[in-house]
């Protein structure tokens, strides 16, 4: 299933990704640090959603309370929580 998450508190505007059978695919960010965010997308490609959350949750960018990787973890947690209701 395809998802778009509107980010908050970071340079990127949104994150697009697919989840198939609990696995993250096709991660792309709109805006933000192009090379770094492409790299994150490639690194998490094919990983289980729970593992991505575990690795990326809580990462901060400079003095901000969040980061683009943390925003991806937040998006995935929101989806997990809505699926469990």
PDB file with SEQRES, HELIX, SHEET and CRYST1 records, atoms N, CA, C and O in Angstrom:
SEQRES   1 A   85  UNK UNK UNK UNK UNK UNK UNK UNK UNK UNK UNK UNK UNK          
SEQRES   2 A   85  UNK UNK UNK UNK UNK UNK UNK UNK UNK UNK UNK UNK UNK          
SEQRES   3 A   85  UNK UNK UNK UNK UNK UNK UNK UNK UNK UNK UNK UNK UNK          
SEQRES   4 A   85  UNK UNK UNK UNK UNK UNK UNK UNK UNK UNK UNK UNK UNK          
SEQRES   5 A   85  UNK UNK UNK UNK UNK UNK UNK UNK UNK UNK UNK UNK UNK          
SEQRES   6 A   85  UNK UNK UNK UNK UNK UNK UNK UNK UNK UNK UNK UNK UNK          
SEQRES   7 A   85  UNK UNK UNK UNK UNK UNK UNK                                  
HELIX    1 AA1 UNK A   34  UNK A   44  1                                  11    
HELIX    2 AA2 UNK A   49  UNK A   56  1                                   8    
HELIX    3 AA3 UNK A   68  UNK A   83  1                                  16    
SHEET    1 AA1 3 UNK A   2  UNK A   6  0                                        
SHEET    2 AA1 3 UNK A  12  UNK A  20 -1                                        
SHEET    3 AA1 3 UNK A  23  UNK A  31 -1                                        
CRYST1    1.000    1.000    1.000  90.00  90.00  90.00 P 1           1          
ATOM      1  N   UNK A   1       0.841  -1.169   0.000  1.00  0.00           N  
ATOM      2  CA  UNK A   1       0.000   0.000   0.000  1.00  0.00           C  
ATOM      3  C   UNK A   1       0.894   1.242   0.000  1.00  0.00           C  
ATOM      4  O   UNK A   1       1.934   1.259   0.658  1.00  0.00           O  
ATOM      5  N   UNK A   2       0.491   2.274  -0.733  1.00  0.00           N  
ATOM      6  CA  UNK A   2       1.253   3.508  -0.859  1.00  0.00           C  
ATOM      7  C   UNK A   2       0.803   4.528   0.185  1.00  0.00           C  
ATOM      8  O   UNK A   2      -0.390   4.681   0.449  1.00  0.00           O  
ATOM      9  N   UNK A   3       1.782   5.223   0.775  1.00  0.00           N  
ATOM     10  CA  UNK A   3       1.508   6.226   1.797  1.00  0.00           C  
ATOM     11  C   UNK A   3       2.262   7.511   1.489  1.00  0.00           C  
ATOM     12  O   UNK A   3       3.339   7.488   0.894  1.00  0.00           O  
ATOM     13  N   UNK A   4       1.682   8.627   1.900  1.00  0.00           N  
ATOM     14  CA  UNK A   4       2.351   9.923   1.884  1.00  0.00           C  
ATOM     15  C   UNK A   4       2.184  10.526   3.268  1.00  0.00           C  
ATOM     16  O   UNK A   4       1.074  10.624   3.790  1.00  0.00           O  
ATOM     17  N   UNK A   5       3.305  10.926   3.853  1.00  0.00           N  
ATOM     18  CA  UNK A   5       3.301  11.500   5.197  1.00  0.00           C  
ATOM     19  C   UNK A   5       3.816  12.932   5.104  1.00  0.00           C  
ATOM     20  O   UNK A   5       4.909  13.165   4.587  1.00  0.00           O  
ATOM     21  N   UNK A   6       3.046  13.881   5.596  1.00  0.00           N  
ATOM     22  CA  UNK A   6       3.451  15.285   5.640  1.00  0.00           C  
ATOM     23  C   UNK A   6       4.350  15.478   6.862  1.00  0.00           C  
ATOM     24  O   UNK A   6       3.920  15.276   7.997  1.00  0.00           O  
ATOM     25  N   UNK A   7       5.571  15.861   6.622  1.00  0.00           N  
ATOM     26  CA  UNK A   7       6.540  16.016   7.708  1.00  0.00           C  
ATOM     27  C   UNK A   7       6.320  17.324   8.463  1.00  0.00           C  
ATOM     28  O   UNK A   7       5.625  18.225   7.994  1.00  0.00           O  
ATOM     29  N   UNK A   8       6.926  17.402   9.633  1.00  0.00           N  
ATOM     30  CA  UNK A   8       6.802  18.592  10.478  1.00  0.00           C  
ATOM     31  C   UNK A   8       8.126  18.839  11.186  1.00  0.00           C  
ATOM     32  O   UNK A   8       8.726  17.914  11.733  1.00  0.00           O  
ATOM     33  N   UNK A   9       8.583  20.094  11.174  1.00  0.00           N  
ATOM     34  CA  UNK A   9       9.784  20.459  11.906  1.00  0.00           C  
ATOM     35  C   UNK A   9      11.089  20.128  11.215  1.00  0.00           C  
ATOM     36  O   UNK A   9      12.149  20.191  11.837  1.00  0.00           O  
ATOM     37  N   UNK A  10      11.033  19.772   9.922  1.00  0.00           N  
ATOM     38  CA  UNK A  10      12.237  19.431   9.159  1.00  0.00           C  
ATOM     39  C   UNK A  10      12.197  20.131   7.801  1.00  0.00           C  
ATOM     40  O   UNK A  10      11.195  20.747   7.439  1.00  0.00           O  
ATOM     41  N   UNK A  11      13.287  20.029   7.063  1.00  0.00           N  
ATOM     42  CA  UNK A  11      13.380  20.690   5.753  1.00  0.00           C  
ATOM     43  C   UNK A  11      12.538  19.993   4.687  1.00  0.00           C  
ATOM     44  O   UNK A  11      11.994  20.656   3.804  1.00  0.00           O  
ATOM     45  N   UNK A  12      12.425  18.686   4.756  1.00  0.00           N  
ATOM     46  CA  UNK A  12      11.607  17.985   3.762  1.00  0.00           C  
ATOM     47  C   UNK A  12      10.131  18.283   4.014  1.00  0.00           C  
ATOM     48  O   UNK A  12       9.724  18.566   5.141  1.00  0.00           O  
ATOM     49  N   UNK A  13       9.334  18.214   2.936  1.00  0.00           N  
ATOM     50  CA  UNK A  13       7.904  18.527   3.044  1.00  0.00           C  
ATOM     51  C   UNK A  13       7.044  17.283   3.242  1.00  0.00           C  
ATOM     52  O   UNK A  13       6.005  17.330   3.900  1.00  0.00           O  
ATOM     53  N   UNK A  14       7.493  16.168   2.663  1.00  0.00           N  
ATOM     54  CA  UNK A  14       6.713  14.935   2.791  1.00  0.00           C  
ATOM     55  C   UNK A  14       7.591  13.732   2.483  1.00  0.00           C  
ATOM     56  O   UNK A  14       8.688  13.853   1.937  1.00  0.00           O  
ATOM     57  N   UNK A  15       7.069  12.566   2.854  1.00  0.00           N  
ATOM     58  CA  UNK A  15       7.743  11.295   2.585  1.00  0.00           C  
ATOM     59  C   UNK A  15       6.722  10.389   1.900  1.00  0.00           C  
ATOM     60  O   UNK A  15       5.592  10.247   2.366  1.00  0.00           O  
ATOM     61  N   UNK A  16       7.130   9.783   0.798  1.00  0.00           N  
ATOM     62  CA  UNK A  16       6.304   8.807   0.089  1.00  0.00           C  
ATOM     63  C   UNK A  16       6.955   7.441   0.238  1.00  0.00           C  
ATOM     64  O   UNK A  16       8.176   7.315   0.137  1.00  0.00           O  
ATOM     65  N   UNK A  17       6.145   6.424   0.476  1.00  0.00           N  
ATOM     66  CA  UNK A  17       6.693   5.074   0.621  1.00  0.00           C  
ATOM     67  C   UNK A  17       5.580   4.046   0.460  1.00  0.00           C  
ATOM     68  O   UNK A  17       4.393   4.365   0.527  1.00  0.00           O  
ATOM     69  N   UNK A  18       5.996   2.817   0.249  1.00  0.00           N  
ATOM     70  CA  UNK A  18       5.080   1.678   0.176  1.00  0.00           C  
ATOM     71  C   UNK A  18       5.409   0.727   1.311  1.00  0.00           C  
ATOM     72  O   UNK A  18       6.554   0.634   1.752  1.00  0.00           O  
ATOM     73  N   UNK A  19       4.393   0.025   1.775  1.00  0.00           N  
ATOM     74  CA  UNK A  19       4.589  -1.072   2.716  1.00  0.00           C  
ATOM     75  C   UNK A  19       3.907  -2.291   2.110  1.00  0.00           C  
ATOM     76  O   UNK A  19       2.712  -2.271   1.814  1.00  0.00           O  
ATOM     77  N   UNK A  20       4.688  -3.349   1.932  1.00  0.00           N  
ATOM     78  CA  UNK A  20       4.160  -4.605   1.401  1.00  0.00           C  
ATOM     79  C   UNK A  20       4.554  -5.732   2.345  1.00  0.00           C  
ATOM     80  O   UNK A  20       5.740  -5.999   2.542  1.00  0.00           O  
ATOM     81  N   UNK A  21       3.574  -6.382   2.917  1.00  0.00           N  
ATOM     82  CA  UNK A  21       3.812  -7.492   3.849  1.00  0.00           C  
ATOM     83  C   UNK A  21       4.766  -7.104   4.975  1.00  0.00           C  
ATOM     84  O   UNK A  21       5.647  -7.880   5.346  1.00  0.00           O  
ATOM     85  N   UNK A  22       4.583  -5.883   5.523  1.00  0.00           N  
ATOM     86  CA  UNK A  22       5.391  -5.431   6.639  1.00  0.00           C  
ATOM     87  C   UNK A  22       6.788  -4.963   6.270  1.00  0.00           C  
ATOM     88  O   UNK A  22       7.618  -4.721   7.147  1.00  0.00           O  
ATOM     89  N   UNK A  23       7.055  -4.834   4.959  1.00  0.00           N  
ATOM     90  CA  UNK A  23       8.377  -4.440   4.479  1.00  0.00           C  
ATOM     91  C   UNK A  23       8.280  -3.080   3.783  1.00  0.00           C  
ATOM     92  O   UNK A  23       7.355  -2.833   3.009  1.00  0.00           O  
ATOM     93  N   UNK A  24       9.245  -2.205   4.068  1.00  0.00           N  
ATOM     94  CA  UNK A  24       9.271  -0.859   3.519  1.00  0.00           C  
ATOM     95  C   UNK A  24       9.899  -0.861   2.123  1.00  0.00           C  
ATOM     96  O   UNK A  24      10.928  -1.494   1.889  1.00  0.00           O  
ATOM     97  N   UNK A  25       9.253  -0.135   1.200  1.00  0.00           N  
ATOM     98  CA  UNK A  25       9.741  -0.062  -0.186  1.00  0.00           C  
ATOM     99  C   UNK A  25       9.514   1.332  -0.736  1.00  0.00           C  
ATOM    100  O   UNK A  25       8.651   2.070  -0.260  1.00  0.00           O  
ATOM    101  N   UNK A  26      10.300   1.684  -1.745  1.00  0.00           N  
ATOM    102  CA  UNK A  26      10.113   2.902  -2.539  1.00  0.00           C  
ATOM    103  C   UNK A  26      10.043   4.176  -1.697  1.00  0.00           C  
ATOM    104  O   UNK A  26       9.140   4.991  -1.885  1.00  0.00           O  
ATOM    105  N   UNK A  27      10.978   4.354  -0.779  1.00  0.00           N  
ATOM    106  CA  UNK A  27      10.991   5.540   0.080  1.00  0.00           C  
ATOM    107  C   UNK A  27      11.569   6.721  -0.693  1.00  0.00           C  
ATOM    108  O   UNK A  27      12.659   6.629  -1.257  1.00  0.00           O  
ATOM    109  N   UNK A  28      10.838   7.822  -0.717  1.00  0.00           N  
ATOM    110  CA  UNK A  28      11.345   9.051  -1.323  1.00  0.00           C  
ATOM    111  C   UNK A  28      10.833  10.244  -0.529  1.00  0.00           C  
ATOM    112  O   UNK A  28       9.694  10.263  -0.062  1.00  0.00           O  
ATOM    113  N   UNK A  29      11.695  11.228  -0.390  1.00  0.00           N  
ATOM    114  CA  UNK A  29      11.371  12.454   0.326  1.00  0.00           C  
ATOM    115  C   UNK A  29      11.163  13.567  -0.682  1.00  0.00           C  
ATOM    116  O   UNK A  29      11.814  13.596  -1.727  1.00  0.00           O  
ATOM    117  N   UNK A  30      10.257  14.486  -0.371  1.00  0.00           N  
ATOM    118  CA  UNK A  30      10.078  15.689  -1.164  1.00  0.00           C  
ATOM    119  C   UNK A  30      10.731  16.832  -0.400  1.00  0.00           C  
ATOM    120  O   UNK A  30      10.346  17.131   0.730  1.00  0.00           O  
ATOM    121  N   UNK A  31      11.724  17.473  -1.022  1.00  0.00           N  
ATOM    122  CA  UNK A  31      12.472  18.534  -0.364  1.00  0.00           C  
ATOM    123  C   UNK A  31      13.544  17.959   0.533  1.00  0.00           C  
ATOM    124  O   UNK A  31      13.762  16.748   0.558  1.00  0.00           O  
ATOM    125  N   UNK A  32      14.208  18.825   1.266  1.00  0.00           N  
ATOM    126  CA  UNK A  32      15.247  18.388   2.192  1.00  0.00           C  
ATOM    127  C   UNK A  32      16.588  18.189   1.508  1.00  0.00           C  
ATOM    128  O   UNK A  32      16.783  18.631   0.376  1.00  0.00           O  
ATOM    129  N   UNK A  33      17.493  17.538   2.176  1.00  0.00           N  
ATOM    130  CA  UNK A  33      18.858  17.291   1.691  1.00  0.00           C  
ATOM    131  C   UNK A  33      18.846  16.110   0.728  1.00  0.00           C  
ATOM    132  O   UNK A  33      18.891  14.953   1.147  1.00  0.00           O  
ATOM    133  N   UNK A  34      18.787  16.406  -0.533  1.00  0.00           N  
ATOM    134  CA  UNK A  34      18.536  15.418  -1.576  1.00  0.00           C  
ATOM    135  C   UNK A  34      19.402  14.159  -1.469  1.00  0.00           C  
ATOM    136  O   UNK A  34      18.870  13.051  -1.409  1.00  0.00           O  
ATOM    137  N   UNK A  35      20.708  14.314  -1.444  1.00  0.00           N  
ATOM    138  CA  UNK A  35      21.590  13.146  -1.422  1.00  0.00           C  
ATOM    139  C   UNK A  35      21.427  12.307  -0.171  1.00  0.00           C  
ATOM    140  O   UNK A  35      21.347  11.081  -0.248  1.00  0.00           O  
ATOM    141  N   UNK A  36      21.379  12.956   0.979  1.00  0.00           N  
ATOM    142  CA  UNK A  36      21.239  12.232   2.246  1.00  0.00           C  
ATOM    143  C   UNK A  36      19.919  11.469   2.291  1.00  0.00           C  
ATOM    144  O   UNK A  36      19.875  10.322   2.734  1.00  0.00           O  
ATOM    145  N   UNK A  37      18.849  12.105   1.831  1.00  0.00           N  
ATOM    146  CA  UNK A  37      17.540  11.463   1.912  1.00  0.00           C  
ATOM    147  C   UNK A  37      17.395  10.333   0.902  1.00  0.00           C  
ATOM    148  O   UNK A  37      16.701   9.351   1.164  1.00  0.00           O  
ATOM    149  N   UNK A  38      18.043  10.463  -0.249  1.00  0.00           N  
ATOM    150  CA  UNK A  38      18.077   9.333  -1.190  1.00  0.00           C  
ATOM    151  C   UNK A  38      18.823   8.164  -0.556  1.00  0.00           C  
ATOM    152  O   UNK A  38      18.437   7.006  -0.713  1.00  0.00           O  
ATOM    153  N   UNK A  39      19.903   8.489   0.168  1.00  0.00           N  
ATOM    154  CA  UNK A  39      20.678   7.450   0.848  1.00  0.00           C  
ATOM    155  C   UNK A  39      19.862   6.730   1.905  1.00  0.00           C  
ATOM    156  O   UNK A  39      19.913   5.504   2.002  1.00  0.00           O  
ATOM    157  N   UNK A  40      19.116   7.475   2.690  1.00  0.00           N  
ATOM    158  CA  UNK A  40      18.260   6.861   3.713  1.00  0.00           C  
ATOM    159  C   UNK A  40      17.248   5.930   3.045  1.00  0.00           C  
ATOM    160  O   UNK A  40      17.027   4.806   3.497  1.00  0.00           O  
ATOM    161  N   UNK A  41      16.642   6.415   1.967  1.00  0.00           N  
ATOM    162  CA  UNK A  41      15.674   5.592   1.243  1.00  0.00           C  
ATOM    163  C   UNK A  41      16.263   4.270   0.787  1.00  0.00           C  
ATOM    164  O   UNK A  41      15.622   3.226   0.905  1.00  0.00           O  
ATOM    165  N   UNK A  42      17.488   4.310   0.263  1.00  0.00           N  
ATOM    166  CA  UNK A  42      18.149   3.081  -0.202  1.00  0.00           C  
ATOM    167  C   UNK A  42      18.516   2.169   0.970  1.00  0.00           C  
ATOM    168  O   UNK A  42      18.419   0.946   0.863  1.00  0.00           O  
ATOM    169  N   UNK A  43      18.934   2.760   2.077  1.00  0.00           N  
ATOM    170  CA  UNK A  43      19.347   1.953   3.231  1.00  0.00           C  
ATOM    171  C   UNK A  43      18.181   1.205   3.870  1.00  0.00           C  
ATOM    172  O   UNK A  43      18.350   0.079   4.338  1.00  0.00           O  
ATOM    173  N   UNK A  44      17.009   1.817   3.894  1.00  0.00           N  
ATOM    174  CA  UNK A  44      15.864   1.168   4.547  1.00  0.00           C  
ATOM    175  C   UNK A  44      15.051   0.302   3.586  1.00  0.00           C  
ATOM    176  O   UNK A  44      14.162  -0.430   4.024  1.00  0.00           O  
ATOM    177  N   UNK A  45      15.335   0.371   2.305  1.00  0.00           N  
ATOM    178  CA  UNK A  45      14.633  -0.434   1.296  1.00  0.00           C  
ATOM    179  C   UNK A  45      14.709  -1.920   1.656  1.00  0.00           C  
ATOM    180  O   UNK A  45      15.797  -2.461   1.848  1.00  0.00           O  
ATOM    181  N   UNK A  46      13.569  -2.563   1.745  1.00  0.00           N  
ATOM    182  CA  UNK A  46      13.517  -3.993   2.020  1.00  0.00           C  
ATOM    183  C   UNK A  46      13.556  -4.365   3.497  1.00  0.00           C  
ATOM    184  O   UNK A  46      13.514  -5.546   3.842  1.00  0.00           O  
ATOM    185  N   UNK A  47      13.636  -3.361   4.374  1.00  0.00           N  
ATOM    186  CA  UNK A  47      13.669  -3.653   5.813  1.00  0.00           C  
ATOM    187  C   UNK A  47      12.253  -3.777   6.364  1.00  0.00           C  
ATOM    188  O   UNK A  47      11.317  -3.171   5.843  1.00  0.00           O  
ATOM    189  N   UNK A  48      12.111  -4.555   7.405  1.00  0.00           N  
ATOM    190  CA  UNK A  48      10.848  -4.653   8.128  1.00  0.00           C  
ATOM    191  C   UNK A  48      10.552  -3.317   8.804  1.00  0.00           C  
ATOM    192  O   UNK A  48      11.457  -2.652   9.308  1.00  0.00           O  
ATOM    193  N   UNK A  49       9.295  -2.939   8.810  1.00  0.00           N  
ATOM    194  CA  UNK A  49       8.867  -1.666   9.387  1.00  0.00           C  
ATOM    195  C   UNK A  49       9.348  -1.517  10.830  1.00  0.00           C  
ATOM    196  O   UNK A  49       9.853  -0.457  11.198  1.00  0.00           O  
ATOM    197  N   UNK A  50       9.205  -2.543  11.643  1.00  0.00           N  
ATOM    198  CA  UNK A  50       9.627  -2.479  13.049  1.00  0.00           C  
ATOM    199  C   UNK A  50      11.116  -2.179  13.182  1.00  0.00           C  
ATOM    200  O   UNK A  50      11.525  -1.444  14.081  1.00  0.00           O  
ATOM    201  N   UNK A  51      11.919  -2.741  12.298  1.00  0.00           N  
ATOM    202  CA  UNK A  51      13.365  -2.520  12.340  1.00  0.00           C  
ATOM    203  C   UNK A  51      13.705  -1.080  11.957  1.00  0.00           C  
ATOM    204  O   UNK A  51      14.593  -0.473  12.555  1.00  0.00           O  
ATOM    205  N   UNK A  52      13.007  -0.535  10.969  1.00  0.00           N  
ATOM    206  CA  UNK A  52      13.236   0.850  10.568  1.00  0.00           C  
ATOM    207  C   UNK A  52      12.894   1.788  11.729  1.00  0.00           C  
ATOM    208  O   UNK A  52      13.651   2.711  12.030  1.00  0.00           O  
ATOM    209  N   UNK A  53      11.771   1.552  12.366  1.00  0.00           N  
ATOM    210  CA  UNK A  53      11.380   2.376  13.517  1.00  0.00           C  
ATOM    211  C   UNK A  53      12.454   2.302  14.600  1.00  0.00           C  
ATOM    212  O   UNK A  53      12.872   3.328  15.138  1.00  0.00           O  
ATOM    213  N   UNK A  54      12.891   1.104  14.913  1.00  0.00           N  
ATOM    214  CA  UNK A  54      13.892   0.889  15.963  1.00  0.00           C  
ATOM    215  C   UNK A  54      15.187   1.648  15.661  1.00  0.00           C  
ATOM    216  O   UNK A  54      15.801   2.210  16.568  1.00  0.00           O  
ATOM    217  N   UNK A  55      15.598   1.666  14.408  1.00  0.00           N  
ATOM    218  CA  UNK A  55      16.865   2.297  14.046  1.00  0.00           C  
ATOM    219  C   UNK A  55      16.775   3.821  13.910  1.00  0.00           C  
ATOM    220  O   UNK A  55      17.739   4.522  14.216  1.00  0.00           O  
ATOM    221  N   UNK A  56      15.631   4.339  13.456  1.00  0.00           N  
ATOM    222  CA  UNK A  56      15.548   5.759  13.123  1.00  0.00           C  
ATOM    223  C   UNK A  56      14.854   6.635  14.160  1.00  0.00           C  
ATOM    224  O   UNK A  56      15.060   7.848  14.182  1.00  0.00           O  
ATOM    225  N   UNK A  57      14.039   6.036  15.014  1.00  0.00           N  
ATOM    226  CA  UNK A  57      13.277   6.817  15.986  1.00  0.00           C  
ATOM    227  C   UNK A  57      14.199   7.573  16.937  1.00  0.00           C  
ATOM    228  O   UNK A  57      15.138   7.008  17.497  1.00  0.00           O  
ATOM    229  N   UNK A  58      13.910   8.868  17.108  1.00  0.00           N  
ATOM    230  CA  UNK A  58      14.642   9.678  18.070  1.00  0.00           C  
ATOM    231  C   UNK A  58      15.869  10.393  17.527  1.00  0.00           C  
ATOM    232  O   UNK A  58      16.495  11.164  18.255  1.00  0.00           O  
ATOM    233  N   UNK A  59      16.230  10.161  16.266  1.00  0.00           N  
ATOM    234  CA  UNK A  59      17.368  10.871  15.671  1.00  0.00           C  
ATOM    235  C   UNK A  59      17.000  12.347  15.546  1.00  0.00           C  
ATOM    236  O   UNK A  59      15.898  12.684  15.112  1.00  0.00           O  
ATOM    237  N   UNK A  60      17.918  13.213  15.924  1.00  0.00           N  
ATOM    238  CA  UNK A  60      17.678  14.652  15.853  1.00  0.00           C  
ATOM    239  C   UNK A  60      18.588  15.272  14.806  1.00  0.00           C  
ATOM    240  O   UNK A  60      19.650  14.734  14.493  1.00  0.00           O  
ATOM    241  N   UNK A  61      18.161  16.411  14.269  1.00  0.00           N  
ATOM    242  CA  UNK A  61      18.941  17.163  13.282  1.00  0.00           C  
ATOM    243  C   UNK A  61      19.347  18.485  13.915  1.00  0.00           C  
ATOM    244  O   UNK A  61      18.517  19.376  14.092  1.00  0.00           O  
ATOM    245  N   UNK A  62      20.615  18.608  14.253  1.00  0.00           N  
ATOM    246  CA  UNK A  62      21.093  19.837  14.890  1.00  0.00           C  
ATOM    247  C   UNK A  62      20.346  20.107  16.185  1.00  0.00           C  
ATOM    248  O   UNK A  62      20.280  19.255  17.071  1.00  0.00           O  
ATOM    249  N   UNK A  63      19.784  21.305  16.279  1.00  0.00           N  
ATOM    250  CA  UNK A  63      19.061  21.684  17.494  1.00  0.00           C  
ATOM    251  C   UNK A  63      17.565  21.381  17.391  1.00  0.00           C  
ATOM    252  O   UNK A  63      16.806  21.691  18.310  1.00  0.00           O  
ATOM    253  N   UNK A  64      17.142  20.784  16.293  1.00  0.00           N  
ATOM    254  CA  UNK A  64      15.724  20.440  16.129  1.00  0.00           C  
ATOM    255  C   UNK A  64      15.390  19.224  16.991  1.00  0.00           C  
ATOM    256  O   UNK A  64      16.267  18.429  17.329  1.00  0.00           O  
ATOM    257  N   UNK A  65      14.127  19.093  17.337  1.00  0.00           N  
ATOM    258  CA  UNK A  65      13.712  17.967  18.174  1.00  0.00           C  
ATOM    259  C   UNK A  65      13.420  16.714  17.344  1.00  0.00           C  
ATOM    260  O   UNK A  65      13.058  15.676  17.897  1.00  0.00           O  
ATOM    261  N   UNK A  66      13.575  16.806  16.028  1.00  0.00           N  
ATOM    262  CA  UNK A  66      13.297  15.690  15.133  1.00  0.00           C  
ATOM    263  C   UNK A  66      14.260  15.768  13.952  1.00  0.00           C  
ATOM    264  O   UNK A  66      15.128  16.639  13.907  1.00  0.00           O  
ATOM    265  N   UNK A  67      14.102  14.859  13.005  1.00  0.00           N  
ATOM    266  CA  UNK A  67      14.921  14.832  11.791  1.00  0.00           C  
ATOM    267  C   UNK A  67      14.120  14.132  10.702  1.00  0.00           C  
ATOM    268  O   UNK A  67      13.051  13.585  10.969  1.00  0.00           O  
ATOM    269  N   UNK A  68      14.624  14.147   9.496  1.00  0.00           N  
ATOM    270  CA  UNK A  68      13.921  13.445   8.419  1.00  0.00           C  
ATOM    271  C   UNK A  68      13.841  11.931   8.679  1.00  0.00           C  
ATOM    272  O   UNK A  68      12.795  11.334   8.426  1.00  0.00           O  
ATOM    273  N   UNK A  69      14.917  11.289   9.178  1.00  0.00           N  
ATOM    274  CA  UNK A  69      14.785   9.876   9.535  1.00  0.00           C  
ATOM    275  C   UNK A  69      13.767   9.646  10.658  1.00  0.00           C  
ATOM    276  O   UNK A  69      12.994   8.690  10.606  1.00  0.00           O  
ATOM    277  N   UNK A  70      13.765  10.516  11.666  1.00  0.00           N  
ATOM    278  CA  UNK A  70      12.807  10.398  12.758  1.00  0.00           C  
ATOM    279  C   UNK A  70      11.379  10.581  12.245  1.00  0.00           C  
ATOM    280  O   UNK A  70      10.462   9.914  12.724  1.00  0.00           O  
ATOM    281  N   UNK A  71      11.181  11.471  11.281  1.00  0.00           N  
ATOM    282  CA  UNK A  71       9.853  11.674  10.713  1.00  0.00           C  
ATOM    283  C   UNK A  71       9.366  10.404  10.010  1.00  0.00           C  
ATOM    284  O   UNK A  71       8.178  10.084  10.062  1.00  0.00           O  
ATOM    285  N   UNK A  72      10.272   9.685   9.357  1.00  0.00           N  
ATOM    286  CA  UNK A  72       9.889   8.411   8.745  1.00  0.00           C  
ATOM    287  C   UNK A  72       9.455   7.422   9.820  1.00  0.00           C  
ATOM    288  O   UNK A  72       8.452   6.727   9.652  1.00  0.00           O  
ATOM    289  N   UNK A  73      10.194   7.350  10.918  1.00  0.00           N  
ATOM    290  CA  UNK A  73       9.816   6.469  12.028  1.00  0.00           C  
ATOM    291  C   UNK A  73       8.444   6.855  12.578  1.00  0.00           C  
ATOM    292  O   UNK A  73       7.629   5.981  12.871  1.00  0.00           O  
ATOM    293  N   UNK A  74       8.181   8.159  12.721  1.00  0.00           N  
ATOM    294  CA  UNK A  74       6.877   8.616  13.208  1.00  0.00           C  
ATOM    295  C   UNK A  74       5.759   8.208  12.250  1.00  0.00           C  
ATOM    296  O   UNK A  74       4.695   7.768  12.684  1.00  0.00           O  
ATOM    297  N   UNK A  75       6.002   8.354  10.961  1.00  0.00           N  
ATOM    298  CA  UNK A  75       5.006   7.959   9.969  1.00  0.00           C  
ATOM    299  C   UNK A  75       4.683   6.469  10.087  1.00  0.00           C  
ATOM    300  O   UNK A  75       3.518   6.071  10.068  1.00  0.00           O  
ATOM    301  N   UNK A  76       5.724   5.660  10.207  1.00  0.00           N  
ATOM    302  CA  UNK A  76       5.530   4.209  10.293  1.00  0.00           C  
ATOM    303  C   UNK A  76       4.811   3.828  11.582  1.00  0.00           C  
ATOM    304  O   UNK A  76       3.978   2.922  11.576  1.00  0.00           O  
ATOM    305  N   UNK A  77       5.120   4.506  12.689  1.00  0.00           N  
ATOM    306  CA  UNK A  77       4.431   4.228  13.947  1.00  0.00           C  
ATOM    307  C   UNK A  77       2.955   4.586  13.854  1.00  0.00           C  
ATOM    308  O   UNK A  77       2.103   3.853  14.357  1.00  0.00           O  
ATOM    309  N   UNK A  78       2.649   5.713  13.213  1.00  0.00           N  
ATOM    310  CA  UNK A  78       1.247   6.106  13.030  1.00  0.00           C  
ATOM    311  C   UNK A  78       0.476   5.037  12.260  1.00  0.00           C  
ATOM    312  O   UNK A  78      -0.654   4.697  12.613  1.00  0.00           O  
ATOM    313  N   UNK A  79       1.090   4.519  11.220  1.00  0.00           N  
ATOM    314  CA  UNK A  79       0.443   3.489  10.399  1.00  0.00           C  
ATOM    315  C   UNK A  79       0.264   2.222  11.229  1.00  0.00           C  
ATOM    316  O   UNK A  79      -0.805   1.611  11.211  1.00  0.00           O  
ATOM    317  N   UNK A  80       1.305   1.828  11.956  1.00  0.00           N  
ATOM    318  CA  UNK A  80       1.213   0.638  12.809  1.00  0.00           C  
ATOM    319  C   UNK A  80       0.083   0.798  13.823  1.00  0.00           C  
ATOM    320  O   UNK A  80      -0.715  -0.119  14.014  1.00  0.00           O  
ATOM    321  N   UNK A  81       0.015   1.957  14.472  1.00  0.00           N  
ATOM    322  CA  UNK A  81      -1.006   2.192  15.487  1.00  0.00           C  
ATOM    323  C   UNK A  81      -2.408   2.205  14.896  1.00  0.00           C  
ATOM    324  O   UNK A  81      -3.346   1.710  15.521  1.00  0.00           O  
ATOM    325  N   UNK A  82      -2.562   2.761  13.705  1.00  0.00           N  
ATOM    326  CA  UNK A  82      -3.889   2.780  13.088  1.00  0.00           C  
ATOM    327  C   UNK A  82      -4.294   1.391  12.614  1.00  0.00           C  
ATOM    328  O   UNK A  82      -5.480   1.064  12.601  1.00  0.00           O  
ATOM    329  N   UNK A  83      -3.324   0.573  12.226  1.00  0.00           N  
ATOM    330  CA  UNK A  83      -3.613  -0.802  11.800  1.00  0.00           C  
ATOM    331  C   UNK A  83      -4.011  -1.693  12.973  1.00  0.00           C  
ATOM    332  O   UNK A  83      -4.740  -2.669  12.797  1.00  0.00           O  
ATOM    333  N   UNK A  84      -3.530  -1.354  14.173  1.00  0.00           N  
ATOM    334  CA  UNK A  84      -3.798  -2.178  15.358  1.00  0.00           C  
ATOM    335  C   UNK A  84      -5.095  -1.828  16.051  1.00  0.00           C  
ATOM    336  O   UNK A  84      -5.449  -2.457  17.047  1.00  0.00           O  
ATOM    337  N   UNK A  85      -5.812  -0.836  15.546  1.00  0.00           N  
ATOM    338  CA  UNK A  85      -7.065  -0.433  16.176  1.00  0.00           C  
ATOM    339  C   UNK A  85      -8.234  -1.199  15.616  1.00  0.00           C  
ATOM    340  O   UNK A  85      -9.372  -0.984  16.035  1.00  0.00           O  
TER     341      UNK A  85                                                      
END                                                                             
